[in-house]
């Protein structure tokens, strides 16, 4: 097993008992983080398009064409986001609660960007 990059108690995964433990940042964790970051950005942008463009066009403009494309596309990408979240959570050994909160971040406009940034700062090596 490799040594933790940052052994401070404020960084890392939550153990099953709820206490904070140091995260071991391996190449596998960094790969999962990169995949998560990409899909979090894509899902965040698609959610903004869905909420602020497609839905107003459908309901205010009475034209469902854009919603018929953007809605299912966002739904598919959100499923990929859930897989990436699960992969990252498994590699970092998050508890179920934290994994669910990160997964839900893809359902609230702008929150996936904030969550991605926070997780990147927690998990990226500082040197």
C-alpha angles and dihedrals in degrees: 000000000000124000121259117265093217115018094185114128093235092065128065147038126322115248120226089263091057098251120128118252131186115267118232104223106209128168087260091057091048090050092050090047092052092050090047092049093052096048093042089057093046093047091047092053092045091050091052090050090048096049101035102032115017098041095048090047090051098045104028097032097035091228115125096179097098092043090052089061104033097043098058092037091055090045092054093045091048089057088054088048090054091052091049090048091050091048092051093044091051094049094046092039098234120176120251093258095057092044091053092048092051090047091051090052087079091064100058119070113253094002095099089060092051093045093048091052093047094049092046091055091048097048107030117095112251098217 
